[in-house]
């Protein structure tokens, strides 16, 4: 007998500290900060939200796309 149905919803936005852990950069905070600075001042800026002074939200899919784009450009 099934009581409830659980629907898994992929997480679109993450708080900055959680995104650092998600991408394995929690030990490299200064590097992550520099990536975020580049991210929010690029064509991917729509993936960066700062609704309050202390809260920064990052669109995980856009940040991954930003990293892949950055990887493609690194040897140009």
C-alpha positions as CSV (number, residue, x, y, z in Angstrom):
1,X,0.0,0.0,0.0
2,X,1.4,3.4,-1.1
3,X,0.6,6.2,1.3
4,X,2.3,9.1,-0.5
5,X,4.1,9.7,-3.7
6,X,7.5,11.4,-3.5
7,X,8.6,13.5,-6.4
8,X,12.3,14.4,-6.6
9,X,12.9,17.9,-7.7
10,X,16.5,18.8,-8.7
11,X,17.9,21.8,-6.8
12,X,18.4,24.8,-9.1
13,X,19.8,27.4,-6.6
14,X,22.3,26.9,-3.8
15,X,23.6,29.1,-1.2
16,X,27.3,30.0,-1.7
17,X,28.7,27.8,1.0
18,X,26.7,24.8,-0.3
19,X,27.8,25.5,-3.8
20,X,31.5,25.5,-2.7
21,X,31.0,22.0,-1.2
22,X,29.0,20.8,-4.3
23,X,31.9,21.7,-6.6
24,X,34.5,20.4,-4.2
25,X,36.0,23.8,-3.5
26,X,35.2,24.2,0.2
27,X,39.0,24.0,1.0
28,X,39.8,26.8,-1.6
29,X,37.5,29.7,-0.5
30,X,39.7,32.5,-2.1
31,X,39.7,30.7,-5.4
32,X,36.0,30.1,-5.3
33,X,35.5,33.8,-4.5
34,X,37.5,34.8,-7.5
35,X,35.4,32.4,-9.7
36,X,32.2,34.0,-8.3
37,X,33.5,37.5,-9.1
38,X,34.2,36.5,-12.7
39,X,30.8,34.6,-12.8
40,X,28.7,37.5,-11.7
41,X,30.4,40.0,-14.1
42,X,30.1,37.7,-17.2
43,X,27.4,36.7,-19.6
44,X,26.3,34.2,-16.8
45,X,25.4,37.0,-14.4
46,X,21.7,35.9,-14.3
47,X,22.9,32.9,-12.3
48,X,24.0,35.0,-9.4
49,X,21.5,36.4,-6.9
50,X,22.2,38.4,-3.8
51,X,18.8,39.0,-2.2
52,X,20.3,40.3,1.1
53,X,23.7,41.5,2.2
54,X,24.7,38.1,3.6
55,X,22.8,35.7,1.3
56,X,24.3,34.7,-2.1
57,X,22.4,32.2,-4.3
58,X,24.0,30.5,-7.3
59,X,22.3,28.8,-10.1
60,X,24.1,25.5,-10.1
61,X,23.5,24.6,-13.8
62,X,24.7,28.1,-15.0
63,X,27.8,27.9,-12.7
64,X,28.7,24.6,-14.2
65,X,28.2,26.0,-17.7
66,X,30.4,28.9,-16.8
67,X,33.1,26.5,-15.6
68,X,32.9,24.5,-18.8
69,X,33.1,27.7,-20.9
70,X,36.1,28.9,-18.8
71,X,37.8,25.5,-19.4
72,X,37.3,25.8,-23.2
73,X,38.9,29.3,-23.2
74,X,41.8,28.5,-20.9
75,X,44.4,27.9,-23.6
76,X,43.4,30.5,-26.1
